[in-house]
Every structure is written in structure tokens, then in C-alpha cells.
Amino acid sequence: MGHSAKTHSELYHRWISRQYHQRAFEVMASKSERLQAPRILGHEKVVKSFD
């Protein structure tokens, strides 16, 4: 990459619209094989699904 994350964001992310970012997030979040948050042993929390 050759530059800092801040420089990367300033240079490249300004060219990507909010709609594009939102769509990319929605696609990633909808994948059933995505990584899940780790479970804490002895703690059960019910989380509402977005399906």
C-alpha cells in the first residue's frame, strides 16, 4: 500500500459513494457463511435476526 490508513481513506474513500458502502455492507451482512461473534461460555443472549 505504501501509505497510512488515514491517507488511504482520504484518497480512495471519497470516490466511493455512501450508497455503494451501504450496499457492500448489506451484501456482506446477508451472507450466511460470514464470521459470527464469539460466544461467551455460560452466557446466553438472544439476538434478533435481520432475516
Rosetta constraint file for C-alpha pairs under 8 A:
AtomPair CA 3 CA 7 HARMONIC 6.24 0.50
AtomPair CA 3 CA 8 HARMONIC 6.68 0.50
AtomPair CA 4 CA 8 HARMONIC 6.18 0.50
AtomPair CA 5 CA 9 HARMONIC 6.10 0.50
AtomPair CA 6 CA 10 HARMONIC 6.21 0.50
AtomPair CA 7 CA 11 HARMONIC 6.01 0.50
AtomPair CA 8 CA 12 HARMONIC 5.82 0.50
AtomPair CA 8 CA 13 HARMONIC 7.42 0.50
AtomPair CA 9 CA 13 HARMONIC 4.98 0.50
AtomPair CA 9 CA 14 HARMONIC 7.35 0.50
AtomPair CA 10 CA 14 HARMONIC 6.30 0.50
AtomPair CA 11 CA 15 HARMONIC 7.83 0.50
AtomPair CA 12 CA 16 HARMONIC 7.21 0.50
AtomPair CA 13 CA 17 HARMONIC 7.97 0.50
AtomPair CA 16 CA 20 HARMONIC 6.41 0.50
AtomPair CA 16 CA 21 HARMONIC 7.05 0.50
AtomPair CA 17 CA 21 HARMONIC 6.47 0.50
AtomPair CA 18 CA 22 HARMONIC 6.10 0.50
AtomPair CA 19 CA 23 HARMONIC 6.10 0.50
AtomPair CA 20 CA 24 HARMONIC 6.14 0.50
AtomPair CA 21 CA 25 HARMONIC 6.21 0.50
AtomPair CA 22 CA 26 HARMONIC 6.22 0.50
AtomPair CA 23 CA 27 HARMONIC 6.19 0.50
AtomPair CA 24 CA 28 HARMONIC 6.19 0.50
AtomPair CA 25 CA 29 HARMONIC 5.99 0.50
AtomPair CA 26 CA 30 HARMONIC 6.05 0.50
AtomPair CA 27 CA 31 HARMONIC 6.70 0.50
AtomPair CA 28 CA 34 HARMONIC 7.40 0.50
AtomPair CA 29 CA 34 HARMONIC 7.29 0.50
AtomPair CA 39 CA 43 HARMONIC 7.74 0.50
AtomPair CA 40 CA 44 HARMONIC 7.84 0.50
